[in-house]
Amino acid sequence: MIVMKLIAKRFIGFTVCCCVLIMPMLTVAQAQTTFDNKNYDQCAQDQRAITLAKLIINDEQQQRTELICHPLLASIAAEKAKEMAIKGDVNHFGLGGANQRLREGGYQLPRYYPGVGSNQVEAVAGGYGDPAELWIQFKKSKAHRSHLLGEHPFYREQYHIGIGVARREDSPHEYYWAVYIAKPKDKQQETLPDFLKKETVPIKSEGEVLGKQ
């Protein structure tokens, strides 16, 4: 009888220990799921744009170790997409160029990023209502692919992402997209990083846009 009581106590103790170990694991998993969903929501203000963000972030060929959704970039991207939809034109122009647009919008880029008229942060497209189709086309474009997948060392340093999409049925393209992937100003790093000095800062042409009628 005494032996049976001892076995029962050990069994109960083992069960409790297992529960203690399992519960934190479940809690962490649940918290991680919640965190991921919240992050994706901060990537954009539209479900289509959120879907594109997921495709970019989770692509098997993504070279960055981390891409973080940034609400300010998402807001600026939404305004850029709306602006293109109103004009019926897909372009990198306005507010002195893409880099300047971010700076004037409150997102401060590193000092070594070129100024007015330059673009190392923006990808734009028009005419694609399906985010998956758009992502396929972005990857077919060498310049866009290099930026969005971080294939160039300069781009690989960027870790914030925000996406905007606007729709206007009576416009030439109907759907207008703006994607920003950038990195913020770092007070500890005001000059071009040493490992990038051997590389040329990529220059994105103002004509590099995707447009589908």
N, C-alpha and C positions, 0 to 999 in steps of 0.2 A: 504493500500500500504506500509506504514511504517512497519507494522507488518510482512508483507511478506518479506521485505528486511532484517529485523532482523533474521527471521527464516533461510533465505538463507545464511546469514553470519555465523550463528551458525553451519549450516550443513556443509559449506565449512571448517570451523575451525575444526569440528569433523573429517572430512575426512582427513585433513592434519595431525592431531594428530595421527590418525590410521596409516597413511602411515609412519610417523616418528617412530612409535613403531614397525611396521612390518618390515621395511627395515633393522634395525640393526639385528633383529632375523635371517633374511635370510642371511645376511652377515656372521654372526657367524656360521651358519650351513654350508655355503659354505666353509668358512675357515677351519672348523673342518674336513670336507671331504677331502680337499686338504692336511691337516696336516697328517691325517691317511694314505692316499695313499703314501705320502712321507716317512713316518715312515716305512711302510711295505717294500718299495723299499730298505730301508737301512738295512733291516734284512738279505738280501741275494743278490747274483749277478745272480741268475737264477730263472725263474718263478716257477719252481717246488718247490724250496726251499722257495720262498715267500709264496706259498700256504701252505706249512707245518708250516711256522711261524704263519700264520693266524689261523690255526687249533689249535696250541698250545696256543697262546695268548687268543683266544676267546672260548676255551673249557669251558663248564659249570662247570667243576670240577676243574678248575684252581684256586689254593689257593692264588696266589699272587694278590695283589690289582693293580699291575701295572707291565707290561713287556715292556721295551723300546728297540726298534731296535738299534743295535750298529754296525756301519760300520766296525770298526776294528775287532770285533768278527766275522762279516760276512766274512771279508777278510781272517782271520786266518782259519776259517771253510772251506772256499773254497780251500785253500792250503792243508789242512788236507785231505779233500775228494779226491783231485787230487793225493796226495801222496799215498793214499790207492788204488786208481784205477790203478796207475802205478805198484804198487807191487802186485795187485790182492788179497789183504788181508784186512780184517776188524779188526782193533785193536786199542788199546789206546796207543801204544808204539810210540817211536820217540821223539827226543828233550827232553828226561828225563821225559816223562809223560805229561798228559794233563795240569796240573796246571803249570808246567814249560814251556810248549809250549806257554801258554798265556802270561806269564811273559816275555819270550824272544821275543814275538811278540809285546811287548809294552803295554800290558794290565796288569797293576799291581794289583794283588789280595791282600786282607788284609794279614797282617803278620801272623795271626793265621791259615791261610790255609797251610796245609802240603806242603812240598817242592818236590824235585826230586822223580819221581816214583809214585806220588800221583795223584788222580783224584777225584775232587768234582765238576767238571764243564762240562764234556764232555759226550755226548751220540753218539755212532756210529752205523751204520747199513749198510748192503749191500744186494742187490738183489731186492729192491723194487722200481719200476718205478713210482708207484702211491703214491703220498704223503698221501692220505687218508688211503690207506691200511697200509702204514708204521706207521701212527699215531695210528691206531688200535693195531698194534703189539707192539708198544712202551708202550701203556697203559696196555697191558696184562703182561708186564714184571714188576715185583714189584720194582726192583731197578731203572729202567728207569722212571717208573711212579712217584716214590717218588721224583726224581730230577726234571723232566720236569713239573710236576704239583705242585711242591712246597709243597708236603705233609709232609715233615720233616721240623721242625722249622729252621734248618740250611739252607736248600735250599730255604725256603720261603723268606729269606732276599735277595736273588739274584734277580736282576731286569733288567739286560741287556741280550739280546738274539741276536745270530747271527748264521746263518745256511749256510752250503755249501753242494753242491751235484756235483758229477762228473760222467761222463758216459764213459765207455770203452767197446765196444761191444765184443772184443776178450778176456775179462777177466772173471774170475770165477763167479762174481756177476753182472757184467755189470754196475749197479748203486751203488754208494758209497756215504754215508751220514755222515756228522759231524754236531752235534748240540751243541752249547755252550750257557749255561745260567750261568751267574756269577755276582759278584758284585765287584766294584772297591775298591782299597785301600782308606781308610778314615783316614786322619791324626788325627782325633778326636777319633778314635776307633782302637787302635793298639792291643787290647787284645780281647779274646772271649767275646761277649756280655753277661751280667749277666743272661739274660733269657735263654741263651743257655748252661750255665755252668752245668745245671742239665741234659742236653742232651749230648749224645756222638756224636762227629763229625762223620757223616756218612762216611764210607770207601767203596768206589766203587771198586769192584774187577776188575782187568785188564781183566778178562775173560767175563765180562758182555757186550756182543755185540750181535747184531741181524744180522743173516746171512741167506739169502734165496738163494738157488741155482737157 
